[in-house]
Amino acid sequence: MEDFLLKNYILITHAIEVIVALTGVLLYSKYRGTPVTYFIWFLIYLTICDILGGYARYVHPDKFLSFLIGTVIEKNYWWATSYWIIGAILFYSFYFYRILKKYSFKNTIKFGAITFFIFSVSYIILNINDFSERYFPILGVLGSIIIFLCSVFYLIEVLQSDKVLTFYKSLNFYISVVIFIWWLVVTPLEFYDVYFTYEVGSSKRDWNFIFLRWQIYLFANIFMYSTFTFALIFCEPELNND
């Protein structure tokens, strides 16, 4: 089973991404007029970006992207950092800004997102040589803090409203809980990345860590995307009062 998961890691990940994106497209009319439509577009965006990010597998002497060997985009760290670590955080900030009601919560999220974006761009510029070589753990940690705030603020509002009686029918509830758990699980992995490399032939190559990392990401992704799929089907649309 372990060998099967490792050999089909990419296929499984892309499959569950496509499934949740297609589910969102098919149910788009159900959520028309609600903020969930933004989330559906975000799922499509993630699927496309993740598939495009797989280009690094073809940057090899005997594959069609061999001409990228030795360039700054030979590896896809820069791509994942841009579309996921920064892009996803900014989207979730925007999404929760739309669904939260209290202005104090909304303004905190807005300020945090703007600060995070400015810091991310500045940090990347100051460490531009590493941008295409590794992930930046500090960005993952700061992003996790914003996700934590988004989730906690939403849950506080739910507990203080009548929604607490029907929270299990709310797609926003599943989104807030799932993304919090996902970031909580995978963020620590970025700290260990600085001690290892994925380069073939490197003395620092640690297959035990690499396999463990793949497994954690795989099961975290399966949990996240399968929950999103279930929630899109099961939940009822909520009109925003903005």
Phi and psi restraints in degrees (value plus and minus 20) as a CYANA .aco file:
   2 GLU   PHI     -82.9   -42.9
   2 GLU   PSI     -63.6   -23.6
   3 ASP   PHI     -83.4   -43.4
   3 ASP   PSI     -59.3   -19.3
   4 PHE   PHI     -82.5   -42.5
   4 PHE   PSI     -64.9   -24.9
   5 LEU   PHI     -84.1   -44.1
   5 LEU   PSI     -60.8   -20.8
   6 LEU   PHI     -88.9   -48.9
   6 LEU   PSI     -60.4   -20.4
   7 LYS   PHI     -90.7   -50.7
   7 LYS   PSI     -48.4    -8.4
   8 ASN   PHI    -132.9   -92.9
   8 ASN   PSI       2.7    42.7
   9 TYR   PHI     -74.1   -34.1
   9 TYR   PSI     -71.1   -31.1
  10 ILE   PHI     -86.8   -46.8
  10 ILE   PSI     -64.3   -24.3
  11 LEU   PHI     -81.2   -41.2
  11 LEU   PSI     -64.5   -24.5
  12 ILE   PHI     -84.6   -44.6
  12 ILE   PSI     -63.9   -23.9
  13 THR   PHI     -81.6   -41.6
  13 THR   PSI     -68.5   -28.5
  14 HIS   PHI     -84.3   -44.3
  14 HIS   PSI     -56.1   -16.1
  15 ALA   PHI     -83.3   -43.3
  15 ALA   PSI     -66.2   -26.2
  16 ILE   PHI     -91.4   -51.4
  16 ILE   PSI     -49.2    -9.2
  17 GLU   PHI     -86.9   -46.9
  17 GLU   PSI     -64.4   -24.4
  18 VAL   PHI     -85.1   -45.1
  18 VAL   PSI     -60.0   -20.0
  19 ILE   PHI     -81.2   -41.2
  19 ILE   PSI     -67.2   -27.2
  20 VAL   PHI     -89.7   -49.7
  20 VAL   PSI     -54.7   -14.7
  21 ALA   PHI     -86.1   -46.1
  21 ALA   PSI     -64.6   -24.6
  22 LEU   PHI     -84.6   -44.6
  22 LEU   PSI     -58.3   -18.3
  23 THR   PHI     -79.7   -39.7
  23 THR   PSI     -63.3   -23.3
  24 GLY   PHI     -82.4   -42.4
  24 GLY   PSI     -62.0   -22.0
  25 VAL   PHI     -84.0   -44.0
  25 VAL   PSI     -64.5   -24.5
  26 LEU   PHI     -85.7   -45.7
  26 LEU   PSI     -50.6   -10.6
  27 LEU   PHI    -121.6   -81.6
  27 LEU   PSI      -5.9    34.1
  28 TYR   PHI     -78.4   -38.4
  28 TYR   PSI     -62.4   -22.4
  29 SER   PHI     -84.9   -44.9
  29 SER   PSI     -49.6    -9.6
  30 LYS   PHI     -82.6   -42.6
  30 LYS   PSI     -56.3   -16.3
  31 TYR   PHI    -124.4   -84.4
  31 TYR   PSI     -10.7    29.3
  32 ARG   PHI     -77.9   -37.9
  32 ARG   PSI     116.3   156.3
  33 GLY   PHI      68.5   108.5
  33 GLY   PSI     -18.7    21.3
  34 THR   PHI    -140.0  -100.0
  34 THR   PSI     142.3   182.3
  35 PRO   PHI     -81.8   -41.8
  35 PRO   PSI     -36.0     4.0
  36 VAL   PHI     -81.3   -41.3
  36 VAL   PSI     -46.3    -6.3
  37 THR   PHI     -80.6   -40.6
  37 THR   PSI     -54.3   -14.3
  38 TYR   PHI     -84.7   -44.7
  38 TYR   PSI     -58.7   -18.7
  39 PHE   PHI     -85.7   -45.7
  39 PHE   PSI     -58.1   -18.1
  40 ILE   PHI     -83.6   -43.6
  40 ILE   PSI     -64.4   -24.4
  41 TRP   PHI     -82.2   -42.2
  41 TRP   PSI     -55.4   -15.4
  42 PHE   PHI     -84.8   -44.8
  42 PHE   PSI     -59.9   -19.9
  43 LEU   PHI     -83.2   -43.2
  43 LEU   PSI     -59.4   -19.4
  44 ILE   PHI     -84.7   -44.7
  44 ILE   PSI     -63.3   -23.3
  45 TYR   PHI     -78.6   -38.6
  45 TYR   PSI     -65.9   -25.9
  46 LEU   PHI     -81.9   -41.9
  46 LEU   PSI     -63.3   -23.3
  47 THR   PHI     -81.3   -41.3
  47 THR   PSI     -67.2   -27.2
  48 ILE   PHI     -84.4   -44.4
  48 ILE   PSI     -66.2   -26.2
  49 CYS   PHI     -84.5   -44.5
  49 CYS   PSI     -59.5   -19.5
  50 ASP   PHI     -87.2   -47.2
  50 ASP   PSI     -60.0   -20.0
  51 ILE   PHI     -84.9   -44.9
  51 ILE   PSI     -63.9   -23.9
  52 LEU   PHI     -83.6   -43.6
  52 LEU   PSI     -53.6   -13.6
  53 GLY   PHI     -85.6   -45.6
  53 GLY   PSI     -34.7     5.3
  54 GLY   PHI     -94.6   -54.6
  54 GLY   PSI     -19.0    21.0
  55 TYR   PHI     -77.6   -37.6
  55 TYR   PSI     -48.5    -8.5
  56 ALA   PHI     -81.0   -41.0
  56 ALA   PSI     -44.7    -4.7
  57 ARG   PHI     -88.8   -48.8
  57 ARG   PSI     -38.3     1.7
  58 TYR   PHI    -124.3   -84.3
  58 TYR   PSI     -14.7    25.3
  59 VAL   PHI    -108.5   -68.5
  59 VAL   PSI      61.9   101.9
  60 HIS   PHI    -167.8  -127.8
  60 HIS   PSI     127.9   167.9
  61 PRO   PHI     -70.9   -30.9
  61 PRO   PSI     -50.8   -10.8
  62 ASP   PHI    -126.8   -86.8
  62 ASP   PSI      -1.6    38.4
  63 LYS   PHI    -143.6  -103.6
  63 LYS   PSI     148.7   188.7
  64 PHE   PHI     -91.3   -51.3
  64 PHE   PSI     -33.6     6.4
  65 LEU   PHI    -123.6   -83.6
  65 LEU   PSI       6.5    46.5
  66 SER   PHI     -81.2   -41.2
  66 SER   PSI     -44.4    -4.4
  67 PHE   PHI     -88.5   -48.5
  67 PHE   PSI     -31.2     8.8
  68 LEU   PHI    -107.3   -67.3
  68 LEU   PSI     -26.7    13.3
  69 ILE   PHI     -81.8   -41.8
  69 ILE   PSI     108.5   148.5
  70 GLY   PHI      70.6   110.6
  70 GLY   PSI     -25.0    15.0
  71 THR   PHI    -111.8   -71.8
  71 THR   PSI     151.5   191.5
  72 VAL   PHI     -92.3   -52.3
  72 VAL   PSI     -34.6     5.4
  73 ILE   PHI    -129.3   -89.3
  73 ILE   PSI       1.5    41.5
  74 GLU   PHI     -79.1   -39.1
  74 GLU   PSI     -60.1   -20.1
  75 LYS   PHI    -123.2   -83.2
  75 LYS   PSI     142.3   182.3
  76 ASN   PHI    -125.0   -85.0
  76 ASN   PSI       0.2    40.2
  77 TYR   PHI     -79.5   -39.5
  77 TYR   PSI     -62.3   -22.3
  78 TRP   PHI     -81.9   -41.9
  78 TRP   PSI     -56.7   -16.7
  79 TRP   PHI     -90.1   -50.1
  79 TRP   PSI     -66.9   -26.9
  80 ALA   PHI     -84.4   -44.4
  80 ALA   PSI     -58.7   -18.7
  81 THR   PHI     -83.3   -43.3
  81 THR   PSI     -61.3   -21.3
  82 SER   PHI     -90.5   -50.5
  82 SER   PSI     -72.8   -32.8
  83 TYR   PHI    -104.1   -64.1
  83 TYR   PSI     -47.4    -7.4
  84 TRP   PHI    -124.8   -84.8
  84 TRP   PSI     -83.2   -43.2
  85 ILE   PHI     -80.8   -40.8
  85 ILE   PSI     -60.2   -20.2
  86 ILE   PHI    -113.9   -73.9
  86 ILE   PSI     -70.3   -30.3
  87 GLY   PHI     -80.4   -40.4
  87 GLY   PSI     -65.3   -25.3
  88 ALA   PHI     -87.4   -47.4
  88 ALA   PSI     -60.0   -20.0
  89 ILE   PHI     -82.0   -42.0
  89 ILE   PSI     -63.8   -23.8
  90 LEU   PHI     -84.8   -44.8
  90 LEU   PSI     -58.9   -18.9
  91 PHE   PHI     -84.2   -44.2
  91 PHE   PSI     -70.0   -30.0
  92 TYR   PHI     -81.3   -41.3
  92 TYR   PSI     -54.3   -14.3
  93 SER   PHI     -82.5   -42.5
  93 SER   PSI     -65.6   -25.6
  94 PHE   PHI     -82.4   -42.4
  94 PHE   PSI     -63.8   -23.8
  95 TYR   PHI     -84.2   -44.2
  95 TYR   PSI     -67.4   -27.4
  96 PHE   PHI     -91.3   -51.3
  96 PHE   PSI     -48.5    -8.5
  97 TYR   PHI     -81.2   -41.2
  97 TYR   PSI     -55.1   -15.1
  98 ARG   PHI     -93.9   -53.9
  98 ARG   PSI     -55.1   -15.1
  99 ILE   PHI    -115.5   -75.5
  99 ILE   PSI     -39.1     0.9
 100 LEU   PHI     -92.5   -52.5
 100 LEU   PSI     132.3   172.3
 101 LYS   PHI    -125.2   -85.2
 101 LYS   PSI     -60.3   -20.3
 102 LYS   PHI     -92.7   -52.7
 102 LYS   PSI     110.1   150.1
 103 TYR   PHI     -85.7   -45.7
 103 TYR   PSI     -52.2   -12.2
 104 SER   PHI     -83.9   -43.9
 104 SER   PSI     -60.1   -20.1
 105 PHE   PHI     -88.2   -48.2
 105 PHE   PSI     -65.1   -25.1
 106 LYS   PHI     -81.2   -41.2
 106 LYS   PSI     -64.8   -24.8
 107 ASN   PHI     -87.4   -47.4
 107 ASN   PSI     -55.6   -15.6
 108 THR   PHI     -83.7   -43.7
 108 THR   PSI     -64.0   -24.0
 109 ILE   PHI     -84.7   -44.7
 109 ILE   PSI     -62.2   -22.2
 110 LYS   PHI     -82.2   -42.2
 110 LYS   PSI     -67.0   -27.0
 111 PHE   PHI     -83.1   -43.1
 111 PHE   PSI     -62.8   -22.8
 112 GLY   PHI     -82.8   -42.8
 112 GLY   PSI     -60.7   -20.7
 113 ALA   PHI     -87.1   -47.1
 113 ALA   PSI     -64.1   -24.1
 114 ILE   PHI     -83.6   -43.6
 114 ILE   PSI     -64.4   -24.4
 115 THR   PHI     -82.6   -42.6
 115 THR   PSI     -62.5   -22.5
 116 PHE   PHI     -81.9   -41.9
 116 PHE   PSI     -63.0   -23.0
 117 PHE   PHI     -85.0   -45.0
 117 PHE   PSI     -65.8   -25.8
 118 ILE   PHI     -82.9   -42.9
 118 ILE   PSI     -63.9   -23.9
 119 PHE   PHI     -84.1   -44.1
 119 PHE   PSI     -62.4   -22.4
 120 SER   PHI     -80.7   -40.7
 120 SER   PSI     -67.9   -27.9
 121 VAL   PHI     -82.8   -42.8
 121 VAL   PSI     -63.2   -23.2
 122 SER   PHI     -84.6   -44.6
 122 SER   PSI     -63.0   -23.0
 123 TYR   PHI     -85.5   -45.5
 123 TYR   PSI     -59.7   -19.7
 124 ILE   PHI     -85.2   -45.2
 124 ILE   PSI     -62.2   -22.2
 125 ILE   PHI     -82.2   -42.2
 125 ILE   PSI     -61.4   -21.4
 126 LEU   PHI     -92.7   -52.7
 126 LEU   PSI     -41.3    -1.3
 127 ASN   PHI    -143.5  -103.5
 127 ASN   PSI      19.3    59.3
 128 ILE   PHI     -79.6   -39.6
 128 ILE   PSI     -50.4   -10.4
 129 ASN   PHI     -88.6   -48.6
 129 ASN   PSI     -44.4    -4.4
 130 ASP   PHI    -115.2   -75.2
 130 ASP   PSI     -28.0    12.0
 131 PHE   PHI     -79.0   -39.0
 131 PHE   PSI     -55.5   -15.5
 132 SER   PHI    -119.2   -79.2
 132 SER   PSI     -12.7    27.3
 133 GLU   PHI    -134.4   -94.4
 133 GLU   PSI     -41.9    -1.9
 134 ARG   PHI    -182.9  -142.9
 134 ARG   PSI     149.6   189.6
 135 TYR   PHI    -104.8   -64.8
 135 TYR   PSI     140.1   180.1
 136 PHE   PHI    -128.1   -88.1
 136 PHE   PSI      82.5   122.5
 137 PRO   PHI     -75.1   -35.1
 137 PRO   PSI     -54.6   -14.6
 138 ILE   PHI     -80.2   -40.2
 138 ILE   PSI     -55.6   -15.6
 139 LEU   PHI     -89.7   -49.7
 139 LEU   PSI     -57.9   -17.9
 140 GLY   PHI     -84.8   -44.8
 140 GLY   PSI     -58.9   -18.9
 141 VAL   PHI     -87.8   -47.8
 141 VAL   PSI     -66.6   -26.6
 142 LEU   PHI     -82.9   -42.9
 142 LEU   PSI     -59.1   -19.1
 143 GLY   PHI     -83.3   -43.3
 143 GLY   PSI     -58.6   -18.6
 144 SER   PHI     -83.4   -43.4
 144 SER   PSI     -56.5   -16.5
 145 ILE   PHI     -83.1   -43.1
 145 ILE   PSI     -62.4   -22.4
 146 ILE   PHI     -85.5   -45.5
 146 ILE   PSI     -62.4   -22.4
 147 ILE   PHI     -80.5   -40.5
 147 ILE   PSI     -61.7   -21.7
 148 PHE   PHI     -80.2   -40.2
 148 PHE   PSI     -65.5   -25.5
 149 LEU   PHI     -82.7   -42.7
 149 LEU   PSI     -64.6   -24.6
 150 CYS   PHI     -77.7   -37.7
 150 CYS   PSI     -67.9   -27.9
 151 SER   PHI     -85.7   -45.7
 151 SER   PSI     -66.5   -26.5
 152 VAL   PHI     -85.5   -45.5
 152 VAL   PSI     -63.7   -23.7
 153 PHE   PHI     -80.4   -40.4
 153 PHE   PSI     -62.8   -22.8
 154 TYR   PHI     -84.5   -44.5
 154 TYR   PSI     -65.2   -25.2
 155 LEU   PHI     -85.7   -45.7
 155 LEU   PSI     -55.0   -15.0
 156 ILE   PHI     -82.5   -42.5
 156 ILE   PSI     -64.0   -24.0
 157 GLU   PHI     -83.8   -43.8
 157 GLU   PSI     -57.9   -17.9
 158 VAL   PHI     -83.5   -43.5
 158 VAL   PSI     -65.0   -25.0
 159 LEU   PHI     -85.2   -45.2
 159 LEU   PSI     -46.0    -6.0
 160 GLN   PHI    -116.0   -76.0
 160 GLN   PSI     -10.5    29.5
 161 SER   PHI    -151.9  -111.9
 161 SER   PSI     158.8   198.8
 162 ASP   PHI     -91.3   -51.3
 162 ASP   PSI     -33.2     6.8
 163 LYS   PHI     -82.7   -42.7
 163 LYS   PSI     -40.1    -0.1
 164 VAL   PHI     -80.5   -40.5
 164 VAL   PSI     -42.9    -2.9
 165 LEU   PHI     -98.5   -58.5
 165 LEU   PSI     -42.9    -2.9
 166 THR   PHI    -151.9  -111.9
 166 THR   PSI      10.0    50.0
 167 PHE   PHI     -78.7   -38.7
 167 PHE   PSI     -51.3   -11.3
 168 TYR   PHI     -90.7   -50.7
 168 TYR   PSI     -29.7    10.3
 169 LYS   PHI    -116.9   -76.9
 169 LYS   PSI     -19.5    20.5
 170 SER   PHI    -117.7   -77.7
 170 SER   PSI     104.6   144.6
 171 LEU   PHI     -82.6   -42.6
 171 LEU   PSI     -56.6   -16.6
 172 ASN   PHI     -82.4   -42.4
 172 ASN   PSI     -52.8   -12.8
 173 PHE   PHI     -82.7   -42.7
 173 PHE   PSI     -66.9   -26.9
 174 TYR   PHI     -85.3   -45.3
 174 TYR   PSI     -58.8   -18.8
 175 ILE   PHI     -81.8   -41.8
 175 ILE   PSI     -68.3   -28.3
 176 SER   PHI     -83.7   -43.7
 176 SER   PSI     -61.7   -21.7
 177 VAL   PHI     -91.6   -51.6
 177 VAL   PSI     -64.4   -24.4
 178 VAL   PHI     -86.7   -46.7
 178 VAL   PSI     -65.7   -25.7
 179 ILE   PHI     -88.2   -48.2
 179 ILE   PSI     -51.0   -11.0
 180 PHE   PHI     -84.6   -44.6
 180 PHE   PSI     -66.6   -26.6
 181 ILE   PHI     -84.4   -44.4
 181 ILE   PSI     -62.3   -22.3
 182 TRP   PHI     -80.4   -40.4
 182 TRP   PSI     -69.5   -29.5
 183 TRP   PHI     -86.7   -46.7
 183 TRP   PSI     -54.4   -14.4
 184 LEU   PHI     -84.4   -44.4
 184 LEU   PSI     -55.7   -15.7
 185 VAL   PHI     -98.0   -58.0
 185 VAL   PSI     -64.9   -24.9
 186 VAL   PHI    -110.9   -70.9
 186 VAL   PSI     -42.3    -2.3
 187 THR   PHI     -77.5   -37.5
 187 THR   PSI     -62.6   -22.6
 188 PRO   PHI     -78.7   -38.7
 188 PRO   PSI     -45.8    -5.8
 189 LEU   PHI     -83.4   -43.4
 189 LEU   PSI     -50.4   -10.4
 190 GLU   PHI     -86.4   -46.4
 190 GLU   PSI     -47.7    -7.7
 191 PHE   PHI     -90.1   -50.1
 191 PHE   PSI     -52.6   -12.6
 192 TYR   PHI    -100.2   -60.2
 192 TYR   PSI     -39.5     0.5
 193 ASP   PHI     -80.1   -40.1
 193 ASP   PSI     -50.9   -10.9
 194 VAL   PHI     -89.5   -49.5
 194 VAL   PSI     -35.4     4.6
 195 TYR   PHI    -117.2   -77.2
 195 TYR   PSI     -25.6    14.4
 196 PHE   PHI    -150.8  -110.8
 196 PHE   PSI     143.8   183.8
 197 THR   PHI    -154.7  -114.7
 197 THR   PSI     136.4   176.4
 198 TYR   PHI    -127.2   -87.2
 198 TYR   PSI      -7.3    32.7
 199 GLU   PHI     -97.0   -57.0
 199 GLU   PSI     112.7   152.7
 200 VAL   PHI     -84.3   -44.3
 200 VAL   PSI     113.8   153.8
 201 GLY   PHI      68.6   108.6
 201 GLY   PSI     -24.0    16.0
 202 SER   PHI     -97.6   -57.6
 202 SER   PSI     123.6   163.6
 203 SER   PHI     -90.6   -50.6
 203 SER   PSI     -36.6     3.4
 204 LYS   PHI    -114.1   -74.1
 204 LYS   PSI     -17.8    22.2
 205 ARG   PHI     -89.7   -49.7
 205 ARG   PSI      99.7   139.7
 206 ASP   PHI    -141.3  -101.3
 206 ASP   PSI      81.3   121.3
 207 TRP   PHI     -86.8   -46.8
 207 TRP   PSI     -52.2   -12.2
 208 ASN   PHI     -82.0   -42.0
 208 ASN   PSI     -63.8   -23.8
 209 PHE   PHI     -87.0   -47.0
 209 PHE   PSI     -62.6   -22.6
 210 ILE   PHI     -81.3   -41.3
 210 ILE   PSI     -65.8   -25.8
 211 PHE   PHI     -85.1   -45.1
 211 PHE   PSI     -61.3   -21.3
 212 LEU   PHI     -83.2   -43.2
 212 LEU   PSI     -62.0   -22.0
 213 ARG   PHI     -81.6   -41.6
 213 ARG   PSI     -66.3   -26.3
 214 TRP   PHI     -79.6   -39.6
 214 TRP   PSI     -63.4   -23.4
 215 GLN   PHI     -84.5   -44.5
 215 GLN   PSI     -63.4   -23.4
 216 ILE   PHI     -82.6   -42.6
 216 ILE   PSI     -66.4   -26.4
 217 TYR   PHI     -83.2   -43.2
 217 TYR   PSI     -61.3   -21.3
 218 LEU   PHI     -82.2   -42.2
 218 LEU   PSI     -70.9   -30.9
 219 PHE   PHI     -89.3   -49.3
 219 PHE   PSI     -53.0   -13.0
 220 ALA   PHI     -85.8   -45.8
 220 ALA   PSI     -60.9   -20.9
 221 ASN   PHI     -88.3   -48.3
 221 ASN   PSI     -61.8   -21.8
 222 ILE   PHI     -80.0   -40.0
 222 ILE   PSI     -65.1   -25.1
 223 PHE   PHI     -81.0   -41.0
 223 PHE   PSI     -67.5   -27.5
 224 MET   PHI     -85.6   -45.6
 224 MET   PSI     -73.6   -33.6
 225 TYR   PHI     -92.2   -52.2
 225 TYR   PSI     -53.6   -13.6
 226 SER   PHI     -89.4   -49.4
 226 SER   PSI     -55.1   -15.1
 227 THR   PHI     -87.7   -47.7
 227 THR   PSI     -61.7   -21.7
 228 PHE   PHI     -80.0   -40.0
 228 PHE   PSI     -61.9   -21.9
 229 THR   PHI     -82.0   -42.0
 229 THR   PSI     -68.2   -28.2
 230 PHE   PHI     -79.5   -39.5
 230 PHE   PSI     -66.3   -26.3
 231 ALA   PHI     -84.5   -44.5
 231 ALA   PSI     -60.3   -20.3
 232 LEU   PHI     -80.5   -40.5
 232 LEU   PSI     -57.0   -17.0
 233 ILE   PHI     -98.3   -58.3
 233 ILE   PSI     -63.8   -23.8
 234 PHE   PHI    -100.1   -60.1
 234 PHE   PSI     -58.9   -18.9
 235 CYS   PHI     -97.1   -57.1
 235 CYS   PSI     140.7   180.7
 236 GLU   PHI    -124.3   -84.3
 236 GLU   PSI     126.5   166.5
 237 PRO   PHI     -86.0   -46.0
 237 PRO   PSI     123.5   163.5
 238 GLU   PHI    -136.8   -96.8
 238 GLU   PSI     108.1   148.1
 239 LEU   PHI     -98.2   -58.2
 239 LEU   PSI     117.3   157.3
 240 ASN   PHI    -104.0   -64.0
 240 ASN   PSI     123.6   163.6
 241 ASN   PHI    -110.1   -70.1
 241 ASN   PSI     -19.1    20.9
